[in-house]
């Protein structure tokens, strides 16, 4: 549109320029005519002056020789010349007025022609725009017709599918009913899954291995390693070999996780126990004079298959393989230990294959808001109470420094632990070289090659 306006303005400027050229030509011609007439008038005036001078000279020379009649004739001639001069001047003025009127009429006609041309040009441009709009509208109508056609086809397809769905509606309702029943059965199965290894033990399970548990506060099933053993494992067998050593060897890296094992269920009373068998698990009997089994393993390190120098989030969720090396997860440990009083049993094997134990009557880990703070009390065992140094300490990892030291203990020593300044026990340090426990009696560090941390609901009074 702006280009069209600029074109019109350019055409008008050209026409006005031509009109100005014509007016200049007419004006020049008028000026030439006026100058020509003016020259005649000037010549007449000069002739009159010459004649007057001549008469004056003649009158002086002849000393009034001429008669009054000659003077009158001369005056008559002069009057006629003046009249002729006035007449010529009037004619010249009339001629100028006529030329001006002619020029004005010509300019008016030219302006009218230009206005007509501009109007005609505008009408032509509007006609072009109208044609373009008509073409666009035609294209739009075609597009709408195509859309309507597609909608009609889609409507027919929808009608067909709706008819099919109406035919299959009874079948779908039956399927939905079956799915609802299946969901209810799955929910009942999940709700009947034991919440810890102690409940599996109560239902009659006596095999060490990986079990599926469901803790309500966690809201999901979790694979956990369970130890079903008795105090007889801490005594010597007839061959002189420590049965405790055999127990550790039964929970070592040679046990593969699941090994594509079958899932079996044992129904005890009104409960269904789901057991994920390890092929290498051994059946262990219970003695009335020994400790009951059903220990839930929260930490296990036997072959270095899992890296324990990981982030805070990984320690929160848990990581590793329960049948080999793993950490159950701080969130899980907190949920279990805060539900009721739990005891902790730590079994360690040093690089000389000697077994060390530390047992705590009370073990509790606070929530993440409190950085999974540790509470332990009631020590028993032969390893001395090295974990007491970490009591009331928050948990620290490589990316979360909660210790009391000026340095970052978890970053320096590796692994996540309840560091203070920094530690006298660290079961989550780098495998073999960083797994240590300080023996207070021997005043020496115990270098460990395998560790197991197990918890179980305590039958003792809760320590407050």
Secondary structure by P-SEA (a helix, b strand, c coil): caaaaaaaaaaaaaaaaaaaaaaaaaaaaaaaaaaaaaaaaaaaaaaaaaaaaaaaaaaaaacccccaaaaaaaaaaaaaaaaaaaaaaaaaaaaaaaaaaaaaaaaaaaaaaaaaaaaaaaaaaaaaaaaaaaaaaaaaaaaaaaaaaaaaaaaaaaaaaaaaaaaaaaaaaaaaaaaaaaaaaaaaaaaaccccaaaaaaaccccbbbbbbbcccccbbbbbbbbbccccccccccccccaaaaaaaaacccccccccbbbbbbbcccbbbbbbccccbbbbbbbccccccccccccccccccccccccaaaaaaccccccccccccaaaaaaaaaacbbbbbbbbbccccbbbbbbbcbbbbbcccccbbbbbccccccccccccccccbbbbcccccccccccccccccccccccccccccccccccccccccccccccbbbbbcbbbbbbccccccccc
